Amino acid sequence: MNCSAARRHIAAGLRPGSRTSEQTLLGFHLISCAECQAVFAAQTALDDSLLQSLLAQTPPVSAIPAAPARPRVRRWPVAALLCALLIIGGLAGRAWWTTTQASAPTASGLTGAPDQPTSTLPMAGGLEPPLAAIAAVTATPPGSPTPSVALEPTATPLPTTTATASPTATPPPTATPPPTALKPLNILLLGLDRRPGESGTSRADSLIIVHLDPLSGTLALLSLPRDLWVPLTDYGYSVKINAAYTAGEENGGAEPGALVAQQTVSELIGQPIDYTVVTTFEGLINTVDAVGGVAIDVQKEIYDASYPTFDYGYMVAHFLPGQQQMDGFTALVYSRTRHADNDFERGRRQQQVAIALLSSIRRQVENGDFLATSTLINTLYNDLEYTNLELPTALQLALAMQAFDPATIRRDSVDLRYGYETSTYDGAYIIAPDLPAIQQLAADLFRK
């Protein structure tokens, strides 16, 4: 604002302030311009002088005569009228309620609408420490020696196996209509192999199908090995099942990736998949830390000297048997390690972490603090890479978790009982599935 504009505003009665942009600019100008300060002071003095002159000429205000006394009001007619209105209103309300109940359809359950997976589950509280800084990552069993995840950095990056050549992909499938939230549901959990800070396509190395029936309180988990060889119906070729997500992601991001994986898994098990939940390493860490850690019963000693770090080096992952309380990073290491045994055992460990997370959420719900529960679910929801499970439905399911007993959860894995090891024409290791056997397994496991 220049001096000319400032003086026009001053003459018009504008004063510095913050209510309008003109007031703000005028204030800044007056701070830096002594001449306009003098103009403003003179205008203010003139305005004050005029005000005092007007006040001096104002005739005195005559006394206001006292108000006449109000006649006494008889209150019983008013009370009688109010009672009559209440009685009539109550009868009318009862009639309306009866009519509404008679005409309203019976609601058997809440409905939810669609809206992300679990590989090595999500990550919280902080990322994996740099190799040079990590001396040990500890999972502490009560009353037993401290198991540690010690570092042995190596510069060698892990080799990756590329899937077979693919023709031009067709558009991904569209999402199916949302099921009723309190009916039996199948939810696909996908855990991506994406490290923190990475971009580009990812593989879903962790695949778990969660079947839950909120009304009966039954829950079952079925893990799928990442090397299972499956056809992509809309693409015209086959891939390892962990690459089904990749095929869709290459054509539009996380949503088409999740939908292609959802359709592929549904065709594999012969059952619908209602929702898909996709997470990352970082997402699992954040999720576990958000619920205060998870209690895991390590069944046997695990020693992995070649655990892959986020910077593509290696470290030692070591867990001793026994009950252990794990934070997010330790739970991620426990979920990812596989060199001490195999991918099937890794899938079972991922189930342990998933059940421990469900148990933690269940305890939160049982506390009866709805606000705290909704805040927790919202936090977990926002840590997901993608999901077609809408937040209100997720909250309904969380509240229904009180009906589930972790001790009665059924779980199984698609292993070599349901397929055989072989290789592709270019030598990549795969598991050829026994489709009828897998579909029978899912039917039996998900039966009430």
SVG drawing of the C-alpha trace seen along z (x, -y; Angstrom):
<svg xmlns="http://www.w3.org/2000/svg" viewBox="-57 -21 86 105">
<polyline fill="none" stroke="black" stroke-width="0.4" points="0.0,0.0 1.4,-3.4 0.9,-6.8 -1.9,-7.9 -4.0,-4.8 -3.2,-4.9 -4.4,-8.5 -7.6,-7.7 -8.4,-4.9 -7.6,-7.1 -9.9,-9.9 -12.6,-7.3 -12.3,-6.3 -10.4,-3.0 -8.3,-2.0 -5.4,0.5 -6.4,4.0 -6.7,7.6 -10.3,8.0 -9.7,7.1 -6.7,7.1 -7.0,3.3 -6.7,2.9 -3.7,5.1 -1.9,3.4 -2.7,0.0 -1.1,1.1 2.1,2.3 2.3,-1.0 1.9,-3.2 4.7,-1.4 7.1,-2.4 5.8,-5.8 6.2,-8.7 4.3,-11.2 1.2,-8.9 1.5,-8.4 1.2,-12.1 -1.8,-12.2 -3.4,-9.3 -2.8,-11.1 -4.3,-14.3 -7.4,-12.5 -7.8,-10.6 -7.6,-13.8 -10.2,-15.5 -12.5,-12.5 -12.2,-12.6 -12.9,-16.3 -16.0,-16.0 -17.2,-13.2 -16.7,-15.2 -18.5,-18.2 -21.5,-16.0 -21.7,-14.5 -21.6,-18.0 -24.6,-19.0 -26.7,-16.0 -29.8,-17.0 -30.1,-15.3 -32.2,-12.2 -35.4,-12.6 -36.0,-10.1 -37.9,-7.1 -41.2,-6.7 -41.6,-3.6 -43.5,-0.8 -47.0,-0.2 -47.4,2.8 -48.2,5.9 -51.5,7.5 -51.3,10.9 -51.5,13.7 -53.4,16.8 -51.0,19.7 -53.3,22.7 -54.8,22.2 -51.3,22.1 -50.3,25.3 -53.5,27.0 -52.8,26.1 -49.2,27.4 -50.4,30.7 -53.0,31.1 -50.4,30.4 -48.1,33.0 -50.8,35.6 -51.9,35.0 -48.2,35.0 -47.5,38.2 -50.5,40.0 -49.6,38.7 -45.9,39.8 -47.0,43.2 -49.3,43.6 -46.4,42.5 -44.0,44.9 -46.4,47.8 -47.1,47.0 -43.4,46.7 -42.5,50.0 -45.3,51.8 -44.2,50.5 -40.4,50.6 -38.5,53.6 -36.6,55.6 -32.8,54.9 -30.8,58.1 -27.5,56.4 -25.5,53.3 -24.5,52.7 -21.0,51.8 -19.5,50.5 -16.2,51.5 -13.0,49.5 -6.1,52.4 -3.0,56.7 -0.7,58.2 2.6,59.4 5.1,59.0 2.6,56.8 2.8,52.9 5.5,51.0 5.2,48.3 7.0,46.1 10.0,45.8 11.7,47.4 14.4,50.1 17.5,48.6 20.5,48.2 22.8,51.2 25.7,49.4 23.5,48.4 21.8,51.6 23.5,53.8 20.5,55.9 16.7,56.0 15.3,57.7 12.2,59.7 12.2,60.2 10.6,63.3 9.8,62.9 12.3,64.7 14.4,66.0 17.6,64.9 17.1,61.9 16.8,63.1 18.3,60.6 18.3,59.7 22.0,58.9 23.5,57.2 26.0,58.6 26.0,56.1 26.8,57.3 26.8,55.2 25.3,57.9 21.7,57.1 19.2,59.9 18.6,61.2 15.1,61.0 13.3,63.4 11.4,61.9 8.0,63.4 7.5,64.7 6.8,62.4 3.4,60.9 1.1,59.8 -0.8,56.5 -3.0,56.5 -6.7,55.8 -8.4,53.4 -8.6,54.8 -12.0,56.1 -14.4,53.8 -15.3,54.1 -18.2,56.2 -21.1,54.6 -20.5,54.3 -21.7,57.2 -23.6,56.8 -21.2,56.0 -22.5,58.6 -22.8,61.5 -19.9,63.9 -17.0,62.2 -13.8,63.2 -11.1,60.5 -7.8,60.8 -4.8,59.4 -1.9,58.5 1.6,57.6 3.8,55.8 7.5,56.2 8.0,52.5 10.7,51.0 10.3,47.5 11.0,44.7 10.6,47.0 8.3,46.3 7.3,48.3 5.5,51.7 5.5,54.2 4.9,57.9 2.4,59.2 4.7,61.7 2.3,62.2 -1.2,63.4 -3.7,64.4 -7.5,64.9 -9.5,64.0 -12.9,65.6 -15.1,64.2 -18.7,64.5 -19.5,61.8 -22.9,63.3 -21.5,66.8 -18.1,65.5 -16.1,67.8 -12.9,66.8 -10.4,68.7 -7.2,67.9 -5.8,69.4 -2.3,68.6 -1.2,68.9 2.5,69.3 3.9,66.6 5.2,69.1 1.8,70.6 1.3,70.6 -2.0,69.1 -3.7,67.8 -4.7,64.1 -8.0,64.6 -8.3,61.1 -4.6,61.0 -4.2,64.3 -1.1,65.6 0.0,67.1 2.2,65.7 3.3,66.5 0.4,65.4 2.5,62.6 2.7,61.0 -1.1,60.8 -1.1,57.5 1.9,56.3 0.0,56.9 -2.9,54.7 -0.7,52.1 1.2,51.6 -2.1,50.5 -3.2,47.9 -1.8,48.2 -2.9,49.9 -6.6,50.2 -6.4,52.2 -3.6,54.1 -5.8,55.1 -8.7,55.9 -6.7,58.2 -5.3,60.0 -8.8,60.2 -10.2,61.8 -7.3,64.2 -7.5,65.5 -11.3,65.8 -10.9,68.0 -8.2,70.1 -10.2,70.9 -13.7,71.0 -15.2,68.5 -15.9,64.7 -13.5,62.2 -15.5,59.4 -12.7,57.0 -9.0,56.6 -6.5,54.9 -3.1,53.9 -0.2,53.0 3.6,52.5 6.6,53.1 6.2,49.7 2.4,50.2 2.9,53.3 5.4,51.6 3.0,48.7 0.1,51.0 1.8,53.2 3.2,50.1 -0.3,48.4 -1.8,51.3 1.1,51.3 2.9,54.3 1.9,58.0 2.4,61.1 3.9,63.9 4.6,67.5 7.7,68.5 7.4,72.2 11.0,73.0 14.4,71.3 14.8,69.3 18.3,68.3 18.5,66.6 22.0,65.3 20.7,63.8 17.7,61.7 17.4,59.0 17.5,55.4 15.8,52.3 19.1,51.2 19.5,54.6 22.2,55.8 21.8,58.7 21.6,59.1 21.1,61.9 17.6,62.6 17.5,64.7 14.5,65.7 14.5,68.0 11.4,70.2 8.9,68.8 6.3,66.1 7.7,62.7 6.3,59.2 7.3,57.7 7.3,54.1 6.5,53.3 10.0,53.7 10.6,57.0 7.2,58.4 8.1,57.4 11.4,59.4 9.6,62.3 7.0,62.2 9.6,61.9 12.3,64.3 12.3,67.6 15.9,68.9 15.8,70.9 12.9,73.0 10.7,72.1 8.0,69.9 5.2,72.1 6.5,71.6 6.9,67.9 3.2,67.8 2.3,69.5 4.3,66.9 2.4,64.1 -0.8,65.7 0.5,65.5 1.1,61.8 -2.3,61.3 -4.0,63.1 -2.1,61.2 -3.2,57.9 -6.8,59.1 -6.5,59.9 -5.1,56.5 -7.9,54.8 -10.4,57.1 -9.0,56.1 -9.4,52.4 -13.0,52.9 -13.7,54.8 -12.6,51.8 -15.8,50.2 -14.2,46.9 -15.9,46.3 -14.0,43.1 -10.6,44.8 -11.6,47.7 -12.7,45.5 -9.5,43.5 -7.4,46.7 -9.3,48.1 -9.0,44.7 -5.2,44.7 -4.8,48.3 -7.0,47.5 -4.8,44.6 -1.6,46.7 -2.9,49.0 -1.6,48.8 -5.1,49.5 -8.4,51.0 -11.9,51.2 -13.2,51.8 -14.8,48.5 -14.0,47.0 -17.6,47.3 -17.6,51.0 -14.2,51.5 -15.4,49.9 -18.5,52.2 -16.2,55.2 -13.9,54.0 -16.9,53.7 -18.0,57.2 -14.6,58.5 -15.9,59.0 -17.6,62.2 -14.3,63.8 -12.2,66.0 -8.6,66.1 -8.3,69.6 -10.9,70.9 -9.5,69.3 -9.0,72.0 -6.0,71.7 -4.3,73.6 -1.9,73.1 -1.8,74.1 1.4,76.1 2.7,79.1 -0.3,81.2 -2.2,79.0 0.3,78.9 3.7,79.8 7.0,78.1 8.1,77.6 9.6,74.8 8.7,72.6 10.2,72.9 12.9,70.4 13.7,72.2 11.8,70.1 10.6,72.1 6.8,72.4 4.2,74.5 1.6,76.0 -1.7,76.0 -4.2,78.8 -7.2,76.7 -10.0,79.1 -8.0,79.8 -7.4,76.1 -11.1,75.3 -12.1,78.1 -9.7,76.9 -11.2,73.4 -14.8,74.8 -14.0,77.0 -12.0,74.3 -14.6,71.6 -17.5,73.8 -19.3,72.8"/>
</svg>
